[in-house]
Amino acid sequence: ASGFWIENGEISFPVDGVTLGGNTLDMLKNIEVVANDLDIRGNINSPSFKIAEMTVGGER
């Protein structure tokens, strides 16, 4: 997965190769904000969204 590193409420830099962990239903329940910036990549379409809490892994 890819996204952005956020520090103090501000986007710091893009990240890639991120692993998301947890229960899918819990992640969906924790969505706080959905943007109107639909991103189309092949057969996957998704806007940006913010999840309140989740486990994220990867390397910097």
PyMOL Python script that loads the backbone (N, CA, C, O; Angstrom):
from pymol import cmd

cmd.read_pdbstr("""\
ATOM      1  N   ALA A   1       0.845  -1.182   0.000  1.00  0.00           N
ATOM      2  CA  ALA A   1       0.000   0.000   0.000  1.00  0.00           C
ATOM      3  C   ALA A   1       0.884   1.237   0.000  1.00  0.00           C
ATOM      4  O   ALA A   1       2.066   1.163   0.336  1.00  0.00           O
ATOM      5  N   SER A   2       0.318   2.356  -0.371  1.00  0.00           N
ATOM      6  CA  SER A   2       1.038   3.623  -0.337  1.00  0.00           C
ATOM      7  C   SER A   2       0.178   4.665   0.356  1.00  0.00           C
ATOM      8  O   SER A   2      -1.031   4.488   0.504  1.00  0.00           O
ATOM      9  N   GLY A   3       0.800   5.738   0.772  1.00  0.00           N
ATOM     10  CA  GLY A   3       0.068   6.803   1.451  1.00  0.00           C
ATOM     11  C   GLY A   3       1.008   7.923   1.827  1.00  0.00           C
ATOM     12  O   GLY A   3       1.994   8.175   1.134  1.00  0.00           O
ATOM     13  N   PHE A   4       0.705   8.599   2.926  1.00  0.00           N
ATOM     14  CA  PHE A   4       1.521   9.725   3.375  1.00  0.00           C
ATOM     15  C   PHE A   4       1.841   9.589   4.853  1.00  0.00           C
ATOM     16  O   PHE A   4       1.010   9.145   5.646  1.00  0.00           O
ATOM     17  N   TRP A   5       3.060   9.977   5.213  1.00  0.00           N
ATOM     18  CA  TRP A   5       3.468  10.047   6.611  1.00  0.00           C
ATOM     19  C   TRP A   5       2.963  11.378   7.140  1.00  0.00           C
ATOM     20  O   TRP A   5       3.232  12.426   6.553  1.00  0.00           O
ATOM     21  N   ILE A   6       2.226  11.340   8.256  1.00  0.00           N
ATOM     22  CA  ILE A   6       1.658  12.560   8.823  1.00  0.00           C
ATOM     23  C   ILE A   6       2.265  12.806  10.195  1.00  0.00           C
ATOM     24  O   ILE A   6       2.237  11.929  11.059  1.00  0.00           O
ATOM     25  N   GLU A   7       2.814  14.003  10.395  1.00  0.00           N
ATOM     26  CA  GLU A   7       3.369  14.400  11.683  1.00  0.00           C
ATOM     27  C   GLU A   7       2.722  15.707  12.108  1.00  0.00           C
ATOM     28  O   GLU A   7       2.644  16.653  11.324  1.00  0.00           O
ATOM     29  N   ASN A   8       2.263  15.757  13.337  1.00  0.00           N
ATOM     30  CA  ASN A   8       1.627  16.964  13.881  1.00  0.00           C
ATOM     31  C   ASN A   8       0.488  17.464  13.001  1.00  0.00           C
ATOM     32  O   ASN A   8       0.287  18.671  12.862  1.00  0.00           O
ATOM     33  N   GLY A   9      -0.254  16.536  12.409  1.00  0.00           N
ATOM     34  CA  GLY A   9      -1.405  16.901  11.590  1.00  0.00           C
ATOM     35  C   GLY A   9      -1.074  17.381  10.195  1.00  0.00           C
ATOM     36  O   GLY A   9      -1.974  17.802   9.468  1.00  0.00           O
ATOM     37  N   GLU A  10       0.204  17.332   9.787  1.00  0.00           N
ATOM     38  CA  GLU A  10       0.629  17.800   8.464  1.00  0.00           C
ATOM     39  C   GLU A  10       1.256  16.653   7.673  1.00  0.00           C
ATOM     40  O   GLU A  10       1.943  15.805   8.244  1.00  0.00           O
ATOM     41  N   ILE A  11       1.020  16.625   6.358  1.00  0.00           N
ATOM     42  CA  ILE A  11       1.650  15.622   5.491  1.00  0.00           C
ATOM     43  C   ILE A  11       3.136  15.928   5.398  1.00  0.00           C
ATOM     44  O   ILE A  11       3.519  17.033   5.015  1.00  0.00           O
ATOM     45  N   SER A  12       3.987  14.946   5.751  1.00  0.00           N
ATOM     46  CA  SER A  12       5.433  15.141   5.733  1.00  0.00           C
ATOM     47  C   SER A  12       6.074  14.637   4.443  1.00  0.00           C
ATOM     48  O   SER A  12       6.876  15.341   3.830  1.00  0.00           O
ATOM     49  N   PHE A  13       5.716  13.406   4.025  1.00  0.00           N
ATOM     50  CA  PHE A  13       6.293  12.840   2.808  1.00  0.00           C
ATOM     51  C   PHE A  13       5.498  11.606   2.402  1.00  0.00           C
ATOM     52  O   PHE A  13       4.815  11.006   3.232  1.00  0.00           O
ATOM     53  N   PRO A  14       5.584  11.220   1.110  1.00  0.00           N
ATOM     54  CA  PRO A  14       4.871  10.015   0.662  1.00  0.00           C
ATOM     55  C   PRO A  14       5.587   8.756   1.137  1.00  0.00           C
ATOM     56  O   PRO A  14       6.807   8.755   1.300  1.00  0.00           O
ATOM     57  N   VAL A  15       4.831   7.689   1.359  1.00  0.00           N
ATOM     58  CA  VAL A  15       5.397   6.395   1.731  1.00  0.00           C
ATOM     59  C   VAL A  15       4.840   5.320   0.800  1.00  0.00           C
ATOM     60  O   VAL A  15       3.733   5.447   0.277  1.00  0.00           O
ATOM     61  N   ASP A  16       5.624   4.260   0.602  1.00  0.00           N
ATOM     62  CA  ASP A  16       5.215   3.163  -0.264  1.00  0.00           C
ATOM     63  C   ASP A  16       5.693   1.868   0.376  1.00  0.00           C
ATOM     64  O   ASP A  16       6.577   1.891   1.232  1.00  0.00           O
ATOM     65  N   GLY A  17       5.126   0.754  -0.024  1.00  0.00           N
ATOM     66  CA  GLY A  17       5.524  -0.533   0.534  1.00  0.00           C
ATOM     67  C   GLY A  17       5.058  -0.708   1.970  1.00  0.00           C
ATOM     68  O   GLY A  17       5.724  -1.369   2.766  1.00  0.00           O
ATOM     69  N   VAL A  18       3.930  -0.124   2.299  1.00  0.00           N
ATOM     70  CA  VAL A  18       3.385  -0.169   3.652  1.00  0.00           C
ATOM     71  C   VAL A  18       2.505  -1.407   3.805  1.00  0.00           C
ATOM     72  O   VAL A  18       1.774  -1.770   2.884  1.00  0.00           O
ATOM     73  N   THR A  19       2.574  -2.051   4.962  1.00  0.00           N
ATOM     74  CA  THR A  19       1.716  -3.187   5.273  1.00  0.00           C
ATOM     75  C   THR A  19       0.691  -2.752   6.312  1.00  0.00           C
ATOM     76  O   THR A  19       1.043  -2.206   7.358  1.00  0.00           O
ATOM     77  N   LEU A  20      -0.577  -3.000   6.011  1.00  0.00           N
ATOM     78  CA  LEU A  20      -1.655  -2.661   6.938  1.00  0.00           C
ATOM     79  C   LEU A  20      -2.085  -3.919   7.662  1.00  0.00           C
ATOM     80  O   LEU A  20      -2.260  -4.966   7.038  1.00  0.00           O
ATOM     81  N   GLY A  21      -2.258  -3.829   8.970  1.00  0.00           N
ATOM     82  CA  GLY A  21      -2.655  -4.995   9.746  1.00  0.00           C
ATOM     83  C   GLY A  21      -3.906  -4.729  10.550  1.00  0.00           C
ATOM     84  O   GLY A  21      -4.175  -3.593  10.942  1.00  0.00           O
ATOM     85  N   GLY A  22      -4.663  -5.769  10.794  1.00  0.00           N
ATOM     86  CA  GLY A  22      -5.851  -5.624  11.619  1.00  0.00           C
ATOM     87  C   GLY A  22      -7.065  -6.254  10.980  1.00  0.00           C
ATOM     88  O   GLY A  22      -6.981  -6.882   9.925  1.00  0.00           O
ATOM     89  N   ASN A  23      -8.185  -6.078  11.629  1.00  0.00           N
ATOM     90  CA  ASN A  23      -9.456  -6.617  11.175  1.00  0.00           C
ATOM     91  C   ASN A  23     -10.087  -5.643  10.182  1.00  0.00           C
ATOM     92  O   ASN A  23     -10.243  -4.461  10.492  1.00  0.00           O
ATOM     93  N   THR A  24     -10.449  -6.120   9.004  1.00  0.00           N
ATOM     94  CA  THR A  24     -11.007  -5.259   7.962  1.00  0.00           C
ATOM     95  C   THR A  24     -12.263  -4.536   8.426  1.00  0.00           C
ATOM     96  O   THR A  24     -12.421  -3.347   8.153  1.00  0.00           O
ATOM     97  N   LEU A  25     -13.147  -5.221   9.113  1.00  0.00           N
ATOM     98  CA  LEU A  25     -14.375  -4.589   9.592  1.00  0.00           C
ATOM     99  C   LEU A  25     -14.062  -3.461  10.578  1.00  0.00           C
ATOM    100  O   LEU A  25     -14.702  -2.410  10.545  1.00  0.00           O
ATOM    101  N   ASP A  26     -13.071  -3.682  11.461  1.00  0.00           N
ATOM    102  CA  ASP A  26     -12.669  -2.628  12.399  1.00  0.00           C
ATOM    103  C   ASP A  26     -12.106  -1.421  11.655  1.00  0.00           C
ATOM    104  O   ASP A  26     -12.391  -0.280  12.021  1.00  0.00           O
ATOM    105  N   MET A  27     -11.308  -1.664  10.611  1.00  0.00           N
ATOM    106  CA  MET A  27     -10.768  -0.556   9.814  1.00  0.00           C
ATOM    107  C   MET A  27     -11.903   0.252   9.189  1.00  0.00           C
ATOM    108  O   MET A  27     -11.884   1.483   9.221  1.00  0.00           O
ATOM    109  N   LEU A  28     -12.888  -0.438   8.624  1.00  0.00           N
ATOM    110  CA  LEU A  28     -14.012   0.262   7.999  1.00  0.00           C
ATOM    111  C   LEU A  28     -14.806   1.058   9.031  1.00  0.00           C
ATOM    112  O   LEU A  28     -15.267   2.163   8.745  1.00  0.00           O
ATOM    113  N   LYS A  29     -14.966   0.499  10.230  1.00  0.00           N
ATOM    114  CA  LYS A  29     -15.691   1.205  11.296  1.00  0.00           C
ATOM    115  C   LYS A  29     -14.940   2.449  11.761  1.00  0.00           C
ATOM    116  O   LYS A  29     -15.555   3.395  12.252  1.00  0.00           O
ATOM    117  N   ASN A  30     -13.606   2.456  11.611  1.00  0.00           N
ATOM    118  CA  ASN A  30     -12.776   3.565  12.082  1.00  0.00           C
ATOM    119  C   ASN A  30     -12.500   4.627  11.020  1.00  0.00           C
ATOM    120  O   ASN A  30     -11.684   5.518  11.254  1.00  0.00           O
ATOM    121  N   ILE A  31     -13.156   4.559   9.859  1.00  0.00           N
ATOM    122  CA  ILE A  31     -12.984   5.604   8.849  1.00  0.00           C
ATOM    123  C   ILE A  31     -13.614   6.885   9.378  1.00  0.00           C
ATOM    124  O   ILE A  31     -14.797   6.910   9.717  1.00  0.00           O
ATOM    125  N   GLU A  32     -12.808   7.958   9.446  1.00  0.00           N
ATOM    126  CA  GLU A  32     -13.279   9.243   9.963  1.00  0.00           C
ATOM    127  C   GLU A  32     -13.630  10.227   8.851  1.00  0.00           C
ATOM    128  O   GLU A  32     -14.588  10.990   8.971  1.00  0.00           O
ATOM    129  N   VAL A  33     -12.849  10.206   7.765  1.00  0.00           N
ATOM    130  CA  VAL A  33     -13.018  11.183   6.686  1.00  0.00           C
ATOM    131  C   VAL A  33     -12.831  10.478   5.352  1.00  0.00           C
ATOM    132  O   VAL A  33     -11.930   9.652   5.208  1.00  0.00           O
ATOM    133  N   VAL A  34     -13.674  10.797   4.374  1.00  0.00           N
ATOM    134  CA  VAL A  34     -13.523  10.314   3.000  1.00  0.00           C
ATOM    135  C   VAL A  34     -13.450  11.543   2.101  1.00  0.00           C
ATOM    136  O   VAL A  34     -14.338  12.394   2.141  1.00  0.00           O
ATOM    137  N   ALA A  35     -12.402  11.640   1.294  1.00  0.00           N
ATOM    138  CA  ALA A  35     -12.203  12.794   0.412  1.00  0.00           C
ATOM    139  C   ALA A  35     -12.966  12.611  -0.899  1.00  0.00           C
ATOM    140  O   ALA A  35     -13.545  11.554  -1.147  1.00  0.00           O
ATOM    141  N   ASN A  36     -12.960  13.637  -1.721  1.00  0.00           N
ATOM    142  CA  ASN A  36     -13.633  13.569  -3.027  1.00  0.00           C
ATOM    143  C   ASN A  36     -12.613  13.527  -4.167  1.00  0.00           C
ATOM    144  O   ASN A  36     -12.867  14.054  -5.250  1.00  0.00           O
ATOM    145  N   ASP A  37     -11.457  12.898  -3.923  1.00  0.00           N
ATOM    146  CA  ASP A  37     -10.368  12.846  -4.906  1.00  0.00           C
ATOM    147  C   ASP A  37     -10.202  11.437  -5.487  1.00  0.00           C
ATOM    148  O   ASP A  37      -9.130  10.843  -5.369  1.00  0.00           O
ATOM    149  N   LEU A  38     -11.232  10.912  -6.101  1.00  0.00           N
ATOM    150  CA  LEU A  38     -11.209   9.541  -6.623  1.00  0.00           C
ATOM    151  C   LEU A  38      -9.950   9.286  -7.447  1.00  0.00           C
ATOM    152  O   LEU A  38      -9.667  10.016  -8.397  1.00  0.00           O
ATOM    153  N   ASP A  39      -9.200   8.255  -7.083  1.00  0.00           N
ATOM    154  CA  ASP A  39      -7.967   7.859  -7.762  1.00  0.00           C
ATOM    155  C   ASP A  39      -8.246   6.553  -8.494  1.00  0.00           C
ATOM    156  O   ASP A  39      -8.630   5.563  -7.871  1.00  0.00           O
ATOM    157  N   ILE A  40      -8.057   6.545  -9.806  1.00  0.00           N
ATOM    158  CA  ILE A  40      -8.329   5.358 -10.622  1.00  0.00           C
ATOM    159  C   ILE A  40      -6.999   4.748 -11.041  1.00  0.00           C
ATOM    160  O   ILE A  40      -6.208   5.377 -11.743  1.00  0.00           O
ATOM    161  N   ARG A  41      -6.760   3.504 -10.598  1.00  0.00           N
ATOM    162  CA  ARG A  41      -5.534   2.774 -10.953  1.00  0.00           C
ATOM    163  C   ARG A  41      -5.942   1.403 -11.463  1.00  0.00           C
ATOM    164  O   ARG A  41      -6.179   0.487 -10.675  1.00  0.00           O
ATOM    165  N   GLY A  42      -6.025   1.263 -12.762  1.00  0.00           N
ATOM    166  CA  GLY A  42      -6.450  -0.008 -13.344  1.00  0.00           C
ATOM    167  C   GLY A  42      -7.880  -0.305 -12.964  1.00  0.00           C
ATOM    168  O   GLY A  42      -8.782   0.480 -13.255  1.00  0.00           O
ATOM    169  N   ASN A  43      -8.092  -1.441 -12.310  1.00  0.00           N
ATOM    170  CA  ASN A  43      -9.459  -1.804 -11.919  1.00  0.00           C
ATOM    171  C   ASN A  43      -9.756  -1.466 -10.454  1.00  0.00           C
ATOM    172  O   ASN A  43     -10.763  -1.913  -9.905  1.00  0.00           O
ATOM    173  N   ILE A  44      -8.883  -0.681  -9.826  1.00  0.00           N
ATOM    174  CA  ILE A  44      -9.093  -0.266  -8.437  1.00  0.00           C
ATOM    175  C   ILE A  44      -9.360   1.232  -8.402  1.00  0.00           C
ATOM    176  O   ILE A  44      -8.544   2.019  -8.882  1.00  0.00           O
ATOM    177  N   ASN A  45     -10.496   1.632  -7.837  1.00  0.00           N
ATOM    178  CA  ASN A  45     -10.871   3.038  -7.717  1.00  0.00           C
ATOM    179  C   ASN A  45     -11.104   3.340  -6.246  1.00  0.00           C
ATOM    180  O   ASN A  45     -11.872   2.643  -5.584  1.00  0.00           O
ATOM    181  N   SER A  46     -10.445   4.381  -5.726  1.00  0.00           N
ATOM    182  CA  SER A  46     -10.610   4.713  -4.312  1.00  0.00           C
ATOM    183  C   SER A  46     -10.272   6.173  -4.063  1.00  0.00           C
ATOM    184  O   SER A  46      -9.321   6.703  -4.638  1.00  0.00           O
ATOM    185  N   PRO A  47     -11.050   6.825  -3.204  1.00  0.00           N
ATOM    186  CA  PRO A  47     -10.657   8.164  -2.764  1.00  0.00           C
ATOM    187  C   PRO A  47      -9.679   8.041  -1.588  1.00  0.00           C
ATOM    188  O   PRO A  47      -9.488   6.955  -1.042  1.00  0.00           O
ATOM    189  N   SER A  48      -9.076   9.147  -1.212  1.00  0.00           N
ATOM    190  CA  SER A  48      -8.289   9.177   0.023  1.00  0.00           C
ATOM    191  C   SER A  48      -9.249   9.074   1.193  1.00  0.00           C
ATOM    192  O   SER A  48     -10.384   9.546   1.118  1.00  0.00           O
ATOM    193  N   PHE A  49      -8.793   8.457   2.275  1.00  0.00           N
ATOM    194  CA  PHE A  49      -9.625   8.397   3.471  1.00  0.00           C
ATOM    195  C   PHE A  49      -8.723   8.319   4.695  1.00  0.00           C
ATOM    196  O   PHE A  49      -7.562   7.922   4.602  1.00  0.00           O
ATOM    197  N   LYS A  50      -9.270   8.699   5.835  1.00  0.00           N
ATOM    198  CA  LYS A  50      -8.528   8.695   7.098  1.00  0.00           C
ATOM    199  C   LYS A  50      -9.159   7.687   8.041  1.00  0.00           C
ATOM    200  O   LYS A  50     -10.364   7.713   8.292  1.00  0.00           O
ATOM    201  N   ILE A  51      -8.315   6.790   8.563  1.00  0.00           N
ATOM    202  CA  ILE A  51      -8.754   5.797   9.537  1.00  0.00           C
ATOM    203  C   ILE A  51      -8.202   6.218  10.897  1.00  0.00           C
ATOM    204  O   ILE A  51      -7.011   6.495  11.031  1.00  0.00           O
ATOM    205  N   ALA A  52      -9.075   6.265  11.902  1.00  0.00           N
ATOM    206  CA  ALA A  52      -8.698   6.763  13.234  1.00  0.00           C
ATOM    207  C   ALA A  52      -7.539   5.979  13.843  1.00  0.00           C
ATOM    208  O   ALA A  52      -6.566   6.577  14.303  1.00  0.00           O
ATOM    209  N   GLU A  53      -7.629   4.652  13.853  1.00  0.00           N
ATOM    210  CA  GLU A  53      -6.591   3.816  14.456  1.00  0.00           C
ATOM    211  C   GLU A  53      -6.413   2.549  13.649  1.00  0.00           C
ATOM    212  O   GLU A  53      -7.385   1.936  13.209  1.00  0.00           O
ATOM    213  N   MET A  54      -5.144   2.154  13.455  1.00  0.00           N
ATOM    214  CA  MET A  54      -4.842   0.896  12.788  1.00  0.00           C
ATOM    215  C   MET A  54      -3.366   0.587  12.968  1.00  0.00           C
ATOM    216  O   MET A  54      -2.590   1.458  13.362  1.00  0.00           O
ATOM    217  N   THR A  55      -2.974  -0.647  12.682  1.00  0.00           N
ATOM    218  CA  THR A  55      -1.584  -1.060  12.770  1.00  0.00           C
ATOM    219  C   THR A  55      -0.947  -0.942  11.396  1.00  0.00           C
ATOM    220  O   THR A  55      -1.473  -1.456  10.409  1.00  0.00           O
ATOM    221  N   VAL A  56       0.197  -0.255  11.340  1.00  0.00           N
ATOM    222  CA  VAL A  56       0.900  -0.031  10.075  1.00  0.00           C
ATOM    223  C   VAL A  56       2.337  -0.497  10.247  1.00  0.00           C
ATOM    224  O   VAL A  56       2.969  -0.204  11.261  1.00  0.00           O
ATOM    225  N   GLY A  57       2.862  -1.231   9.249  1.00  0.00           N
ATOM    226  CA  GLY A  57       4.239  -1.690   9.297  1.00  0.00           C
ATOM    227  C   GLY A  57       4.983  -1.296   8.041  1.00  0.00           C
ATOM    228  O   GLY A  57       4.369  -1.020   7.010  1.00  0.00           O
ATOM    229  N   GLY A  58       6.301  -1.267   8.119  1.00  0.00           N
ATOM    230  CA  GLY A  58       7.124  -0.933   6.965  1.00  0.00           C
ATOM    231  C   GLY A  58       8.463  -0.389   7.424  1.00  0.00           C
ATOM    232  O   GLY A  58       8.769  -0.392   8.617  1.00  0.00           O
ATOM    233  N   GLU A  59       9.252   0.074   6.478  1.00  0.00           N
ATOM    234  CA  GLU A  59      10.563   0.639   6.780  1.00  0.00           C
ATOM    235  C   GLU A  59      10.649   2.033   6.214  1.00  0.00           C
ATOM    236  O   GLU A  59      10.032   2.350   5.197  1.00  0.00           O
ATOM    237  N   ARG A  60      11.414   2.853   6.879  1.00  0.00           N
ATOM    238  CA  ARG A  60      11.595   4.230   6.429  1.00  0.00           C
ATOM    239  C   ARG A  60      12.819   4.338   5.571  1.00  0.00           C
ATOM    240  O   ARG A  60      13.143   5.424   5.092  1.00  0.00           O
TER     241      ARG A  60
END
""", "prot")
cmd.dss("prot")
cmd.show_as("cartoon", "prot")
cmd.util.cbc("prot")
cmd.orient("prot")
